[in-house]
C-alpha cells in the first residue's frame, strides 16, 4: 500500500480515525470497493459506514440550503461595509474551527484538519486557498 496513488481518502481515514494506513487501505478496498491506485467516488455518501466501522460520531457542518436541497458550508463576512456570504478556504476554515478533527472535501479530493493542522498530500499543506465543498466533524462517541 505504500506505493499507492490517488489515495487521499485512505490517508484521510487513517489520520481522521487514528488507524494505520494499512488498516484504512484495507477498509476502503473492502467496504468502498476501491481499486488500487484509483480514487473513491461517492465518499461523502459513505460517511455513515465510517462512523459505524470506527466507532466515531460524524456530524456534517453547514446550514441547509432550500435552493440546493443540501447542507452548505457558508461563512458570512463584511466587505466594503456590506455583508456577504461565501465558502470557506482551507485557511479561513482553520481560523473558524481551530480545535477538533474534520474530514474535508474539496473538488475531487479529501484530507483531514486536526487541531488546525492539515493531514493529507503535500499540496494540501502548502495550498491553503482550496475551496472547501463539505466538511464533517469527527468526535469520539
N, C-alpha and C positions, 0 to 999 in steps of 0.2 A: 504493500500500500504506500510505501514511502516515495515511489516514483510516479504517483498519480498526477493527473492534470484535471482541470475542471472539478476540483474537489472542495469548492468553497462551502457547500452545505455540510460536508463531512467535518471540515475544520471548525465551522460554527457550532455544530453539535458537540464536538469534542470540548471546545472552550466553554460554551454556554452551559453544558450539563456536567462539566467536570469529569469526563470519562476519557479514556485513552483514544488516540487517533484510530487505532486498530478496532476498538470496540465500536466507535462511531461509524467507521467504514463498513464493518460487518452489518450493523443495524441498517444503514442506508441501502446497502446491497440487498439484504433480505426483505426488509419491510417496504422500502420505497422502490424496490426493483431497479436500482441504479446499476448501469453497466459500467465497467471500469473505464476511466478517462472520459466519462460523459457527465453532463450536468444532471440536475434533478428538477425537472419541470413540475410545477404544482406544489412546491414545498409548503407554501402558505396554507393550502387546503389540508395539509397533513400535520399541522401543529398539534392536534389532539393526540395523534399517535405518539408524538414525542413526549407529551405530558404523561401519558399512561406508561410508556416504557421506562422513563427515568424518574418517575415519582415527583415531578415538579409541577407547580401551578404556573400556567402560561396565560397572560392577560394581554389582549390586543389593545394598544394605545390608540387614542384618537377620538374623534366625535363622529357620530353617524350623519352622513350626508343624504338627505332626501333625494337630491338630484342624482347622485351617483349610486345610491342604494348600497352603500358600504361605508365602513369606517374610514375616515381620512385623518391623517396626522397634520394638523394645521396649527400654525403659530400666528399670533397677532402682534403687529409692531407698528410704531409710528414712523412715518417718513414724510418730511416736509409738512408737518403739522396735521397729517391725516392718518387715520388708522387703516392699515392694510392687512390682508391675510395672505399667507403663503406657506409653502412647505418648509421642512427643515433640511438644512445641510448637516453633514456629519458634525461639524464644529458647533453649530447652533443647537443641535440635539444634546451634545455633551454639556453645553452650558446650562440647558434647561433640566437635564437629567444627569447630574454628576455622580450619583450613587446608584448602585443596583446593576443587574445583569440584563442586557437587552439583546434580543435576536433581531438583527436589522436586515431589511431587504431594500436594495436599490435595483435599478434596472438590470435584470438578468444576473443578479449576484446577491450573495448573502455574507454577513460577517457578524461578529459579536462585539458589543461595547460593554465592558465590565469595569465599574467604578471609574469611568472616564477614560479607560484605556481600550484601544481598538485591537481586537484579535482577529486576524484574517490574513490575507495576502499582503505582501509588502506595499503594494499600491494602495491598499485600504488605509494604511498607516500614514502614508505621505500625502495622499489626496483627500483633504478634509472638506472639500466643497461638493462631494457627491450628494445628490438629491435623494433623500430617504422616501421610499414609497410606502412602506409599512414597518411597524416596529412592535415587538412583543416583549413584555417584561417576564423574566423567568425568576420564580421565587420557590423556596422550599415550601412544601405543604405542611 
